[in-house]
Amino acid sequence: MKTDLTNKKYQTGNWALYLNTLQLKRVPLNQHAWYVSDVESFLSNFPDRRLSSITSDEIESYLAERLKQRLDTWQKLQFIDALQLLFVDVVDARSARYVDWAFWREKAMNAGESDQQRPQMKKFSGVNAIWLEELVRKIQTRNYSIRTERTYLTWVKKFDVFLEGRSFTDITPRDIESFLSHLAVDKNVAKSTQNVALNSVVFLVREVLNRPAEDYGFKHAKRDRKLPTVLSRDEVKKLIKNSSGIYGLIMGLMYGTGMRLMECARLRVQDIDFDYSQILIREAKGNKDRVVPLPKKYRDALKAQLEKVELLHNVDLKDQAGSVYLPNALALKYPNAQKELRWQYVFPASRISVDHRSGIARRHHLHETSIQKAVKRTAKAAGLIKRVSSHTLRHSFATHLLEAGYDIRTVQELLGHSEVETTMIYTHVMNKPSVSVVSPADFD
C-alpha cells in the first residue's frame, strides 16, 4: 500500500530529513512514497529501537530475507537503496559502514545464484579502487579478523575521500599529517581513534604500496593515562545478583576469568575443559592463546548451556545448516569440521546470518552489542552509580586478585598482557595497605 506523505509525521524529524535526502539524491518524486514504505516495513521489525542501535547483522539478515521474496529486480534494488539512504545519508549510523551494500545490489540482480557463494564483483570505484581491493586482499591473506578488515578499510576509504580524487601513489607525509590534523581539529576524534586511523594508513603505505614507513615519519598521538573503573566485591555481587539467563552467565565468566568481551563471545564448545577446570582462550589480542581458570560457581550453568547448544545444533543440522566459521582456512583442510559440535560457539546467536566474507549462511556467536547493553541494563537495575561496561568486569577481576595477594606476574599472564607495565595500572586503584596512602585528614 502506497504511503500518504501528506501525513504530519513525515514533516518533522528523521522523516523530513529522509524526504529531503531523496530530493538531493534526485529520486523521482513519484517514488518517494514507495521508499518511505520500504523503510517503514523494515522499522516494523524493530519497534521501540533507535536506528543507531540496529546492527549491521540485523540489517543484512533483513536484506537476505527480503531477497528471498518474489519481487521484481527493480523492487529489490529499491528497498536496498531505501535502507542505505536512511542509515548512511540520514542518520550516518556506525553499523551501516559494515554493510556491503554493493554485494546486496549484486545479489539482487543475480537472485538465482546460490546463497552459499558470494559473487565475484568489483567492490570499489574511483582512482584508488585497485588499491582498496589490494588492501582487502592483503588483510585477508594475513588472516586478520573481520573487525580489523572493516576498521582499516573504513579509515583508508575516509583517507581516500580526504585526498579528493588523488591517487594513493602520490601521497606525501604532508598529506597524512593533514589528514590526522583534520580528524583531530575538524572531527574532534579521540587520540585513540586518531591512532587507529594512523595504523590503517601505515598498513596501506607499508603493505599495499610497498613503501618504507620510515620515509613518512609516522607519529602516534600520545594517549592520556586514565585509571580503570573497578567495582568492589559487593558491587560485583549486586551486579551478578540482578543478572540472569545467558547474560548472567556471560557476566559471571567475564568477572571470574578476566576475559575480554569478544574472547567470551567467541568461546567454542571445545575450549571448555571441565576435567582440568580451565578455559582455553584462542587467538586473543596479539594472536596469543592463554588459559584461565574455570570458576566452580559456573560449572553447572556452563554444562547446561552446552546442552542447549547441542540441541540447537541438532536442529540446525536437520535444517541443512549447522556450519560455523572456522579460522585460518581450517574449513578447507577439514571440510566437515565446521558442522562438528566441538567447533560451535558456546554462546550462539538466536538466528542464522550471512557471513560477511564468504556469503555463507551460518550461525554466528551472540552479538557483542547485545552483551554490552545487558551489562549496562543490569548495572542500572542493581543501582550502581559507577559507569559499568563489560571491560569493568575484567578490571575488577585483576584488581581483586591483586588484593587477594596474587603476584602481578600471575595476573599479567591471566590477562594476556604482553608487558607487566600494562598490568601495573591496577596497583593504582586497589585498596591495599602496602600501596595505598592514608589521607592526612585521618592522621589524628
Buried (B, 14 or more C-beta within 10 A) or exposed (E): EEBEBEEEEBEEEBBEBBBEBBEEEEBEEEEBBBBBBBBEEBBEEBEEEEBEEBBBBBBBBBBBEBBEEEBEEEBBBBBBBBBBBBBBBBBEBEBBBBBBBBBBBBBBBEEEEEEEEBEEEEBBEBBBEBBBBBBBEBBEEEEBBBEBBBBBBBBBBBBBEBBEEEEBEEBEEEBBBEBBEBBBEEEEBEEEBBBBBBBBBBBBBBBBBEBEEEEBEBEEBEEEEEEBBBBBEEBBEBBBEBBEEBBBBBBBBBBBBBBBBBBBBBBBBBBBEEEEEBBBBBBBEEEEEBBBEBBEEBEEBBEEBBEEBEEBBEEBEEEEBBBBBBEEEEBEEEEEBBBBBEBBBBBBBEEBBBBBEEBBBBBBBBBBBBBBEBBBEBBEEBEBEEEBBBBBBBBBBBBBBBBEEEEBEEBBBBBBBEEEEEBBBBBEBBEEEEEEEEEEEEEE
